[in-house]
């Protein structure tokens, strides 16, 4: 049977059961606005693409990984040294996580600065912020899984910081660690969170986020919407899709180069009885928090300095989560310089504190 006839037969069979005509009609009429900020649209698709790579490489790693303090390090070592292309899969998984966090942060702040969170896209922004929080927890939980020295002590520090949350801090630390200290129980717990709980949450919230994006369409700049001007538009398929594909391939090229030329190191197996090595640092997307807590004094009035820092980060996250409901001018279709400069301040703070964290000798 000729290939075109096979495709037509399969298409007809599916059409009778799921009504492909509606999908084709949706794709045919879906358009993307064309304006000076259109370039930022591509980072959402790029983030989704890198997440897909995370899922695929993560599944391959699961075939060999063993989540116990006695075998975790050795299983990763086996993947890197014995499994064919195992070192490459692990490097791609680790580097794609970092690239995904970078594109996710660019996507988040591009939406913020274009005020695309305004009515009627409040829930789109809220689900996006929740996904950002989940991505941070993905990074935190996955960091421990190789059970090497840096991951062990960084997790110990991170869970100690979580313990500074007022009222529920001790409970959070015990839930994360599975006890009083970072042990094999912590590793097993982080493994379950990383491969089961977080993917389940991501699937549901990401599905809702994508549904809202498709339902409401792409936001246009406030000056165009407020001025009653209708920007030019390009068809989503194939015009925007092909441009999006170029972004994916560019991300893939960068990812492949990083994984091939800078393989992710395994380090030394964790020893809970050894002293903490000097210069422990978290992943780059946690660096500004880490550096802030180091600058805070032990006591700020009657409160612990770390507790004040954690409260500040929680309030900052809450502000970003609720910004569509706080920026009342944007809801009315008006520009709000105050929120713009708050965003500039947040980005500058993250960049400067992260840079100080890496430039400080020995991480201090």
ChimeraX attribute file (.defattr): number of C-alpha atoms within 10 A of each C-alpha:
attribute: neighborCount
match mode: 1-to-1
recipient: residues
	/A:1	5
	/A:2	6
	/A:3	8
	/A:4	9
	/A:5	10
	/A:6	11
	/A:7	11
	/A:8	11
	/A:9	12
	/A:10	11
	/A:11	13
	/A:12	13
	/A:13	13
	/A:14	12
	/A:15	14
	/A:16	10
	/A:17	8
	/A:18	10
	/A:19	13
	/A:20	15
	/A:21	11
	/A:22	11
	/A:23	11
	/A:24	11
	/A:25	10
	/A:26	12
	/A:27	14
	/A:28	13
	/A:29	10
	/A:30	16
	/A:31	18
	/A:32	20
	/A:33	21
	/A:34	15
	/A:35	13
	/A:36	9
	/A:37	12
	/A:38	14
	/A:39	12
	/A:40	16
	/A:41	18
	/A:42	19
	/A:43	22
	/A:44	18
	/A:45	19
	/A:46	25
	/A:47	24
	/A:48	16
	/A:49	21
	/A:50	25
	/A:51	19
	/A:52	13
	/A:53	18
	/A:54	19
	/A:55	15
	/A:56	13
	/A:57	20
	/A:58	19
	/A:59	13
	/A:60	14
	/A:61	18
	/A:62	11
	/A:63	9
	/A:64	15
	/A:65	21
	/A:66	19
	/A:67	22
	/A:68	20
	/A:69	21
	/A:70	11
	/A:71	14
	/A:72	23
	/A:73	23
	/A:74	17
	/A:75	19
	/A:76	23
	/A:77	19
	/A:78	15
	/A:79	21
	/A:80	21
	/A:81	12
	/A:82	12
	/A:83	14
	/A:84	10
	/A:85	12
	/A:86	20
	/A:87	23
	/A:88	19
	/A:89	23
	/A:90	23
	/A:91	24
	/A:92	25
	/A:93	24
	/A:94	22
	/A:95	22
	/A:96	27
	/A:97	20
	/A:98	18
	/A:99	18
	/A:100	22
	/A:101	21
	/A:102	16
	/A:103	19
	/A:104	23
	/A:105	18
	/A:106	16
	/A:107	20
	/A:108	19
	/A:109	16
	/A:110	18
	/A:111	19
	/A:112	19
	/A:113	16
	/A:114	18
	/A:115	26
	/A:116	21
	/A:117	23
	/A:118	25
	/A:119	16
	/A:120	13
	/A:121	20
	/A:122	19
	/A:123	18
	/A:124	20
	/A:125	24
	/A:126	18
	/A:127	19
	/A:128	22
	/A:129	18
	/A:130	17
	/A:131	20
	/A:132	17
	/A:133	12
	/A:134	17
	/A:135	20
	/A:136	15
	/A:137	16
	/A:138	18
	/A:139	18
	/A:140	21
	/A:141	23
	/A:142	19
	/A:143	21
	/A:144	23
	/A:145	24
	/A:146	28
	/A:147	27
	/A:148	19
	/A:149	22
	/A:150	24
	/A:151	26
	/A:152	24
	/A:153	23
	/A:154	19
	/A:155	22
	/A:156	20
	/A:157	17
	/A:158	16
	/A:159	22
	/A:160	18
	/A:161	18
	/A:162	21
	/A:163	21
	/A:164	21
	/A:165	20
	/A:166	12
	/A:167	9
	/A:168	11
	/A:169	17
	/A:170	17
	/A:171	14
	/A:172	17
	/A:173	23
	/A:174	17
	/A:175	14
	/A:176	23
	/A:177	23
	/A:178	18
	/A:179	13
	/A:180	12
	/A:181	16
	/A:182	20
	/A:183	17
	/A:184	17
	/A:185	17
	/A:186	26
	/A:187	26
	/A:188	19
	/A:189	17
	/A:190	25
	/A:191	19
	/A:192	14
	/A:193	18
	/A:194	21
	/A:195	17
	/A:196	11
	/A:197	12
	/A:198	17
	/A:199	17
	/A:200	13
	/A:201	14
	/A:202	17
	/A:203	12
	/A:204	10
	/A:205	17
	/A:206	18
	/A:207	13
	/A:208	16
	/A:209	21
	/A:210	14
	/A:211	13
	/A:212	18
	/A:213	16
	/A:214	12
	/A:215	10
	/A:216	12
	/A:217	14
	/A:218	16
	/A:219	20
	/A:220	21
	/A:221	18
	/A:222	17
	/A:223	13
	/A:224	12
	/A:225	14
	/A:226	13
	/A:227	9
	/A:228	9
	/A:229	9
	/A:230	11
	/A:231	14
	/A:232	10
	/A:233	13
	/A:234	14
	/A:235	15
	/A:236	18
	/A:237	15
	/A:238	12
	/A:239	12
	/A:240	19
	/A:241	14
	/A:242	12
	/A:243	15
	/A:244	21
	/A:245	15
	/A:246	14
	/A:247	17
	/A:248	20
	/A:249	14
	/A:250	13
	/A:251	20
	/A:252	18
	/A:253	12
	/A:254	14
	/A:255	20
	/A:256	17
	/A:257	13
	/A:258	16
	/A:259	21
	/A:260	13
	/A:261	9
	/A:262	11
	/A:263	18
	/A:264	19
	/A:265	11
	/A:266	18
	/A:267	14
	/A:268	13
	/A:269	18
	/A:270	18
	/A:271	14
	/A:272	13
	/A:273	6
	/A:274	8
	/A:275	9
	/A:276	15
	/A:277	9
	/A:278	10
	/A:279	12
	/A:280	15
	/A:281	20
	/A:282	22
	/A:283	14
	/A:284	16
	/A:285	17
	/A:286	16
	/A:287	20
	/A:288	22
	/A:289	18
	/A:290	21
	/A:291	21
	/A:292	19
	/A:293	18
	/A:294	15
	/A:295	12
	/A:296	15
	/A:297	11
	/A:298	13
	/A:299	12
	/A:300	13
	/A:301	8
	/A:302	6
	/A:303	10
	/A:304	14
	/A:305	19
	/A:306	24
	/A:307	22
	/A:308	20
	/A:309	22
	/A:310	20
	/A:311	15
	/A:312	12
	/A:313	14
	/A:314	13
	/A:315	12
	/A:316	12
	/A:317	14
	/A:318	12
	/A:319	13
	/A:320	17
	/A:321	19
	/A:322	15
	/A:323	20
	/A:324	24
	/A:325	15
	/A:326	13
	/A:327	18
	/A:328	15
	/A:329	15
	/A:330	20
	/A:331	18
	/A:332	11
	/A:333	16
	/A:334	15
	/A:335	18
	/A:336	13
	/A:337	10
	/A:338	10
	/A:339	18
	/A:340	14
	/A:341	12
	/A:342	12
	/A:343	16
	/A:344	13
	/A:345	12
	/A:346	12
	/A:347	13
	/A:348	12
	/A:349	14
	/A:350	16
	/A:351	15
	/A:352	11
	/A:353	17
	/A:354	20
	/A:355	15
	/A:356	16
	/A:357	23
	/A:358	16
	/A:359	11
	/A:360	11
	/A:361	9
	/A:362	11
	/A:363	13
	/A:364	15
